[in-house]
Amino acid sequence: MQGLSKIRTELPEVLVFDILAKLPVKSLIRFKCVCKHWSSSFQTPLFITQHHHNHLRNNNLNFIFKRSIGTSIHYFNLFELSTEDGQSFSLKQNICFPLCNDVWHNPGVFGPCNGIFCVESADNLSLWNPSTRQFKILPQPPVQRPPSVVTRIFYFGFGYDSQTDDYKVLRFASDVHINGQVDLYSLKANSWKKIPRPGVSGWGGDWYDSHVNGIFYWPAYGPNSVGDSCILSFDMVNERFSTLPLPGFHGGFIEYEPLLLNMDGLLGAIIFSWSWEDPMIEIWVMSGSWTKLSVIETVLGVDVPLGFWKNGELFFETSSRELVLFDPSTRKLKDLGIHAYYKGTMGIIAYAESLVTFN
C-alpha cells in the first residue's frame, strides 16, 4: 500500500528502565555503550538497588564454590557453580584475582552483602563483586606489635551499614602481644579503627553466608567454657556486639555442628550431627525467637550440609567427597558430578547479581 508511513513507537522511560533492571549484569555492561544517559543511570543507587532486588525476588541465584583440587589438603581454588536449566550443574573457570592467586592458601569468603564479598587470602583482604569482576584491595590494618611477630587471625566479618551507605569489614587478631584485638574497616573512609572486643569468642571460619539485614553472625562460646555456646552478632550500623541464644536443640556446639546462613532475609541455622548415637539435621529460623522448620532423618552417605538450592533442596558433601543435591520431599540424592580431593573441604555460597561498585 502506497503512502504507508512508518510508525515509531517509543516506550516511556520508566518502563524501559524497569525492563533493563531485570537483565543480567553482563548485558547491562554491554548496554552502557548505547548512550551516556543509560551508562550513568546504571550507576545510580536507585537502579542498582532495584536491579539487585529483582534478582533476589526472582530467585536468580549464582554460586561461589570452593574445593580442594590437588594432592595437598591446603591446595584450593574458587569456581563459579552455574546451571543452565536448573538441573545440570557445571563449574566455570577458576576465579583468579589479586590476593587470591596463591592456591596453597585456603581462601576465606564472607558475605554476600548486596551481591559483593569480602575475600581473605594469606591475611590479605579485598572486596569483590563477582558479577562485574571488580575488586578492591584493602589497606592493612594498624597492628601494634613487634615486626618480627606474626599475627594470628582468627575470624572476619563483613556487612553493610544502610544508614551511611557504607560497607564494613571486621578483623579479629590475636597473638602473644595482642589479646583479642578487633579492627573495623570502613569503605567510605578507606581506613581501619580499633573497637572494643566482645565478651565471647567467635569460632574461626573461612566460609560464611551469615550477613542478614546489616548484622553479621558467628557461632561462639562464652567466657566460662567452650561448652557455654551462643551466637555472636555485630550490628554494622551502631557498631556493637551482642549475643543470641542457641536454637532449642539438645546440646551445644561441641556435640553438634552449626551452619549459620541467610534464609530469605532471616537468620537461619542448620544444626547437624552425624554421630552413630544421634544422627540428625534440624533447620531453624530466627524471627523474634527460634522456630524449628524441619527435621531431616539420617541420609545414608552424606556428611556435611553446605546450603540451600531452590524449593528447599540442600547441597551436601558426601562421605566420598562428592557434591550432591538432596530433595527432602522425596529423600532422593542427585549426584552433580563434582568432587573434592579431600573430605570436608567443600564450601558453597549463593548470591544474586549486583552492580555495586567500590568507587
Buried (B, 14 or more C-beta within 10 A) or exposed (E): EEEEEEEEEEEEEEEEBEEBBBBBBEEBBEBBEEEEEBBEBBEEEEBBBBBBEBBBEEEEBBBBBBBBBEEEBEBBBBBBBEBEEEEEBEBEEEBEBEBBEEBEBBBBBBBBBBBBBBBBBEBBBBBBBBBBEBBBEBEEBEBEBEEEEEBEBBBBBBBBBEEBEBBBBBBBBBBEEBEEBBBBBBBEEEEBEEBEBBEBBBBBBBBBBBBBBBBBBBBBBBEEEEEEBBBBBBBBBEBEBBEBEBBEBEEBBEBBBBBBBBBEEBBBBBBBBBEEEEBBBBBBBBEEEBEBEEEBEEBEEBBBBBBBBEEEBBBBBBEEBBBBBBBBEEEEBBEBEBBBBBBEBBBBBBBBBBBBEBE
